[in-house]
């Protein structure tokens, strides 16, 4: 297929991807081990598991179910959303904010009524953000590595056959192949920074939601949803090609600081 004839895998693609995969696996492990070591007596592993389950159910089951109807399936709604950048961005950030934050709130109000401490709130956030890396980001990096290895061998036909890329699927597969071939150390750094920011945000938002659940502060859930939506605005714009990746990172860092400031303040109040 002519679309793939000019694909050249960079010299740094494979080593950069390997290091990225190792770091992606290490990030949630380091967050967990460090927090658990410091707060073993105040934390319970069930909160880590609850965070992971909460993300899977809210974001990977319920939210994806809505996405299938509104984005993937061919209907008037999906055609409108996919054909309009404003609608796409508003839809994407709203669904992410509502499903993930309401998921946190519902888990804490129903399943996790015991030991609703500030230390366990952080552990829940680690579970939520950690499983996102392991279930969503890490498989994508592994896919990129497989693509880079196959195309670097020089046998394009074998690579396409192994990846099950046909004339019908070529257009959809091309962006992933290009991303894998051009992956370098700068992209590695961007991905690692983005995941560190995301982990911090998940922890911060969990503290905010947990504070509201414990103290009956109804404003905390809408606040968490709004902050989540704002955090995801530039990533959604990046998906539409409106902003550059460096702008996404700066935007993410800004809202990580804002969310962290609010979460630290509530974290200290929870102790009092």
Secondary structure, 3 states (H helix, E strand, C coil): CHHHCCCCCCCCHHHHHHHHHHHHHHHHHHHHHHHHHHCCCCCCHHHHHHHHHHHHHHHHHHHHHHHHHHHHCCCHHHHHHHCCHHHHHHHHHHHHHHHHHHHHHHHHHHCCCCCCCHHHHHHHHHHHHHHHHHHHHHHHHHHHHHHHHHHHCCCHHHHHHHCCCCCCCHHHHHHHHHHHHHCCHHHHHHHHHHHHHHHHHHHHHHHHHHHHHHHCCCHHHHHHHHHHHHHHHHHHHHHCCCCCHHHHHHHHHHHHHHHHHHHHHHHHHHHC
